[in-house]
């Protein structure tokens, strides 16, 4: 009887232990989430520093290997070249962009009035009541009331926010330069936190995360450039005003997946409605064609080597990061989700695959689209010829 009793108690303890571990892990996650929320500004700067470090570490490492020079000189070349490229780009397009922005602000009251007139006509034809929310006078009154409440306080608040953002950006830039200049002590120190038998695996995981985020950024940058150019060209052909400004906006907002392309459609459609309503249909058709090209041509070519993320996971990551860190969090959501995908795959999924065999594996895996497969093969053939 004593043996049975001891076996039963041991069995109860064995069953209860995973429950206790699960409760402790859940509690630790809650405490960690609360801690991150309390210091979210510090976490945001840290994430920006890591992202910028990964972006600049690639070309710095390439120059070090290619030219066989010191890492300090390579870092100076990369940052100086980036600054010079941005300066020359600004000199080339800044006058046009500045002129279009000034013209847009001058015509903004007339544009608002035209939108209000179009809404009134739509209300008469459809019977839908939009109320008085689109009347220009009410919009200007709300803005005036907002500013006239305490002009000094509003100006101080805006100035403080700008100064705070610039200071955080400066801190992230300085930290990025030092991290790119000499990353090895920090990487080795982080790896040294793990047991000696785990360190090789830790380095493999870090390298996988670094390569994934780097490939994602290069593909995303190419995609943004192509979308911006195609949008500006299409809007110029249609005859929509401020085509270059809207194309630049479309390219930049494309950095945010799913949400960015939807937002980029509204400004050109509204401008087309104020001039020639039929042009709005052409704008919608042009943006639909651009998104089709982006989904079926650009994505398979420039993002073929990056990690494949499920859209639902990306949307949830955007929601979480946007809630915690605002607009900047939306920019960091996809690289963070990609890094976490590599982390989970390397540390958990591969380990679970080694434990036994799945008795009922999935039988139907969605095949790759034939068109995308042909594009990938053609792109790989072009790369092989270029290497020769």
C-alpha positions in Angstrom: 0.0 0.0 0.0 2.9 2.4 0.8 4.4 1.7 -2.6 1.1 2.5 -4.3 0.7 5.7 -2.2 4.2 6.8 -3.1 3.6 6.1 -6.8 0.4 8.1 -6.7 2.0 11.0 -5.0 4.9 10.9 -7.4 2.5 10.8 -10.3 0.5 13.8 -8.9 3.8 15.7 -8.5 4.8 14.8 -12.1 1.5 16.0 -13.5 1.4 19.2 -11.4 5.0 20.3 -12.3 4.2 21.3 -15.9 1.2 23.3 -14.6 3.4 25.2 -12.1 6.0 25.9 -14.8 3.3 27.1 -17.2 1.8 29.4 -14.5 5.3 30.8 -13.7 6.0 31.4 -17.4 2.7 33.2 -17.9 3.4 35.3 -14.9 6.9 36.1 -16.1 5.5 37.1 -19.5 3.0 39.5 -17.9 5.7 41.1 -15.7 8.0 41.4 -18.7 5.3 42.9 -20.9 4.5 45.5 -18.1 8.1 46.3 -17.7 8.5 46.8 -21.5 5.4 49.0 -21.5 6.8 51.2 -18.7 10.2 51.7 -20.5 8.8 51.5 -24.0 10.8 54.6 -25.1 14.1 52.9 -24.1 12.9 49.7 -25.8 12.0 51.7 -29.0 15.5 53.3 -29.1 17.1 49.9 -28.6 15.0 48.4 -31.4 15.9 51.3 -33.7 19.5 50.9 -32.9 19.5 47.2 -33.6 17.7 47.7 -36.9 20.0 50.4 -38.1 23.0 48.4 -37.0 21.9 45.4 -39.0 21.2 47.6 -42.1 24.7 49.3 -42.0 26.7 46.3 -40.8 26.1 44.5 -44.1 27.9 47.1 -46.4 30.5 47.7 -43.8 31.4 44.0 -43.6 31.4 43.8 -47.4 33.8 46.7 -47.7 36.1 45.2 -45.0 36.2 41.9 -46.9 36.4 43.4 -50.4 39.0 46.1 -49.8 40.8 44.6 -46.8 40.7 47.8 -44.8 39.9 48.5 -41.1 36.4 48.5 -39.9 36.7 52.1 -38.8 37.4 53.3 -42.3 34.7 51.1 -43.7 32.2 52.6 -41.2 33.3 56.1 -42.2 32.9 55.3 -45.9 29.4 53.8 -45.5 28.0 56.6 -43.3 29.6 59.3 -45.3 28.4 57.8 -48.6 24.8 57.4 -47.2 24.8 61.0 -46.1 26.2 62.2 -49.4 23.6 60.2 -51.3 20.8 61.6 -49.3 22.1 65.1 -49.7 22.4 64.8 -53.5 18.9 63.2 -53.6 17.6 66.1 -51.6 19.2 68.6 -54.0 17.7 66.9 -57.0 14.1 66.5 -55.8 13.7 68.9 -52.9 12.9 72.0 -55.0 10.1 70.1 -56.8 8.8 68.6 -53.6 8.9 72.0 -51.8 7.1 73.7 -54.7 4.4 71.1 -54.7 4.0 71.2 -50.9 3.6 75.0 -51.0 1.1 74.8 -53.9 -0.8 72.1 -52.0 -1.1 74.3 -48.9 -2.2 77.3 -51.0 -4.9 75.3 -52.7 -6.0 73.3 -49.6 -9.0 75.6 -48.8 -10.3 75.3 -52.4 -9.7 71.5 -52.3 -11.6 71.1 -49.1 -14.5 73.2 -50.5 -14.5 71.0 -53.6 -14.6 67.8 -51.6 -17.5 69.3 -49.6 -19.3 70.1 -52.8 -18.7 66.6 -54.1 -20.0 65.2 -50.8 -23.1 67.3 -51.0 -23.8 66.1 -54.5 -23.3 62.5 -53.4 -25.7 63.2 -50.5 -28.4 64.4 -52.8 -28.0 61.5 -55.2 -27.8 58.8 -52.6 -29.8 60.2 -49.7 -27.0 59.6 -47.2 -26.6 62.4 -44.6 -23.0 63.3 -44.0 -23.9 66.0 -41.6 -21.8 69.2 -41.4 -18.5 67.5 -40.6 -17.0 68.2 -44.0 -17.9 71.9 -44.2 -14.7 74.0 -44.5 -15.8 76.6 -42.1 -16.4 74.0 -39.3 -13.0 72.4 -40.0 -11.2 75.7 -39.8 -13.2 76.7 -36.7 -12.2 73.4 -34.9 -8.5 74.0 -35.8 -8.8 77.6 -34.6 -10.4 76.6 -31.3 -7.8 74.0 -30.8 -5.0 76.4 -31.2 -6.6 79.4 -29.5 -7.3 77.5 -26.2 -3.7 78.0 -25.1 -1.4 78.8 -27.9 1.7 78.8 -25.7 0.9 75.4 -24.3 0.2 73.9 -27.7 3.5 75.3 -29.1 5.4 74.1 -26.1 3.9 70.7 -26.4 4.7 70.4 -30.1 8.2 71.8 -29.6 8.8 69.4 -26.8 7.7 66.4 -28.8 10.0 67.5 -31.7 12.9 68.0 -29.4 12.3 64.7 -27.7 12.1 62.9 -31.0 15.3 64.5 -32.3 17.1 63.6 -29.1 16.1 60.0 -29.3 17.0 59.8 -33.0 20.5 61.3 -32.1 21.0 58.8 -29.4 20.0 55.9 -31.7 22.4 57.3 -34.4 25.3 57.5 -32.0 24.6 54.1 -30.6 24.3 52.7 -34.1 27.7 54.1 -35.1 29.4 52.6 -32.1 27.7 49.3 -32.6 28.6 49.0 -36.2 32.1 50.2 -35.5 32.9 47.4 -33.0 30.0 44.9 -32.6 32.1 41.9 -31.5 32.5 42.7 -27.7 28.7 43.0 -27.4 27.9 39.9 -29.5 30.6 37.8 -27.7 29.3 39.1 -24.3 25.8 38.2 -25.1 26.8 34.7 -26.3 28.9 34.3 -23.1 25.7 34.5 -21.1 24.7 31.0 -22.3 26.3 27.7 -21.3 29.3 26.7 -23.3 27.5 23.9 -25.0 24.8 26.3 -26.3 27.1 29.0 -27.6 27.6 27.6 -31.1 23.8 27.3 -31.5 23.3 30.8 -30.2 25.7 32.2 -32.8 23.9 30.3 -35.5 20.5 31.8 -34.3 22.0 35.3 -34.2 23.5 35.0 -37.7 20.1 33.7 -39.0 18.3 36.7 -37.5 20.9 39.1 -38.9 20.7 37.7 -42.4 16.9 37.5 -42.4 16.5 41.1 -41.4 19.2 42.3 -43.8 17.6 40.5 -46.7 14.2 41.8 -45.8 15.4 45.4 -45.7 17.1 45.2 -49.1 14.0 43.6 -50.6 11.7 46.2 -48.9 13.9 49.1 -50.1 13.8 47.9 -53.7 10.0 47.4 -53.5 9.5 50.9 -52.1 11.6 52.4 -54.8 9.7 50.6 -57.6 6.3 51.4 -56.1 7.2 55.1 -55.7 8.4 55.4 -59.3 5.5 53.5 -60.8 3.0 55.6 -58.8 4.6 58.9 -59.8 4.7 57.9 -63.5 1.1 56.6 -63.4 -0.3 59.7 -61.7 1.7 62.0 -64.2 0.2 60.1 -67.1 -3.3 60.4 -65.7 -2.8 64.1 -65.1 -3.2 64.2 -61.3 -1.5 67.2 -59.7 1.4 66.8 -57.3 2.3 63.5 -58.9 5.9 63.4 -57.6 4.8 64.3 -54.1 2.1 61.6 -54.1 4.5 59.0 -55.7 7.1 59.7 -52.9 4.3 59.3 -50.3 3.2 56.0 -51.9 6.8 54.7 -51.9 7.5 55.7 -48.3 4.1 54.4 -46.9 4.7 51.1 -48.7 7.2 50.3 -45.9 4.1 49.4 -43.8 2.6 46.2 -45.3 -1.1 45.9 -46.0 -1.9 49.2 -44.3 0.4 51.4 -46.3 -0.9 50.6 -49.8 -4.5 51.3 -48.7 -3.6 54.6 -47.2 -1.6 55.7 -50.3 -4.7 55.5 -52.5 -6.8 58.1 -50.7 -4.9 61.3 -51.4 -4.6 60.9 -55.3 -8.3 59.8 -55.4 -9.4 62.9 -53.5 -7.3 65.1 -55.8 -8.7 63.4 -58.9 -12.2 63.9 -57.6 -11.6 67.7 -57.3 -10.4 68.0 -60.9 -12.0 65.3 -63.1 -14.1 62.7 -61.2 -13.5 60.2 -64.0 -9.8 60.4 -63.2 -10.5 58.9 -59.8 -11.4 55.6 -61.6 -8.1 55.7 -63.5 -6.2 56.3 -60.3 -7.9 53.3 -58.7 -7.2 51.2 -61.7 -3.5 52.3 -61.8 -3.0 51.6 -58.1 -4.7 48.2 -58.5 -2.3 47.4 -61.4 0.7 48.5 -59.3 -0.3 46.4 -56.4 -0.8 43.4 -58.8 2.7 44.0 -60.2 4.1 44.3 -56.6 2.4 41.1 -55.5 3.2 38.9 -58.5 6.5 40.3 -59.8 8.3 42.5 -57.3 7.6 40.3 -54.2 8.8 37.0 -55.8 11.9 38.6 -57.2 13.2 40.9 -54.5 11.8 39.1 -51.4 12.4 35.5 -52.6 15.3 35.0 -50.1 13.6 36.7 -47.2 11.5 34.9 -44.6 7.9 34.2 -45.6 5.5 35.5 -43.0 1.8 34.8 -42.8 -0.3 37.9 -43.4 -2.3 37.3 -40.2 1.0 37.3 -38.2 2.1 40.5 -39.8 -1.2 42.2 -39.1 -1.1 41.2 -35.5 2.5 42.4 -35.2 1.5 45.7 -36.7 -1.3 46.0 -34.1 0.9 45.2 -31.2 3.8 47.4 -32.2 1.5 50.3 -33.2 -0.2 50.2 -29.9 3.0 50.2 -27.9 5.2 52.6 -30.0 2.9 54.4 -32.3 3.8 55.1 -35.9 7.5 54.2 -35.4 6.3 50.8 -34.1 4.6 50.1 -37.4 7.9 50.6 -39.1 9.6 48.1 -36.8 6.9 45.5 -36.7 7.8 43.4 -39.8 11.6 43.1 -39.1 10.8 42.2 -35.5 8.3 39.6 -36.5 10.8 38.2 -39.0 13.5 38.0 -36.3 11.1 36.3 -33.9 10.1 33.8 -36.7 13.8 32.8 -37.1 14.2 32.6 -33.3 11.1 30.3 -32.9 12.1 28.2 -35.9 15.7 27.6 -34.7 15.1 27.2 -31.0 11.7 25.5 -30.8 10.4 24.1 -34.1 13.6 22.4 -35.2 14.0 20.9 -31.7 10.4 19.6 -31.7 10.9 18.0 -35.1 13.7 16.0 -33.6 11.5 14.6 -30.9 9.6 11.7 -32.4 7.6 11.6 -35.7 4.4 13.3 -36.5 1.8 10.5 -36.8 -0.5 12.6 -38.9 1.5 15.1 -41.0 -0.2 17.6 -43.2 -1.0 16.1 -46.6 -1.9 19.2 -48.5 0.7 22.0 -48.7 -0.2 24.9 -50.9 2.0 24.6 -54.0 4.0 27.6 -55.2 2.2 29.5 -58.0 3.5 28.5 -61.4 4.0 32.1 -62.5 6.0 32.9 -59.4 8.1 29.7 -59.9 8.9 30.8 -63.5 9.8 34.3 -62.4 12.1 32.9 -59.7 13.9 30.6 -62.1 14.3 33.4 -64.7 15.7 35.7 -62.0 18.1 33.0 -60.8 19.3 32.4 -64.4 20.0 36.2 -64.8 22.0 36.2 -61.5 24.1 33.2 -62.7 24.8 35.0 -66.0 25.8 38.2 -64.2 28.2 36.4 -62.0 29.9 34.9 -65.0 
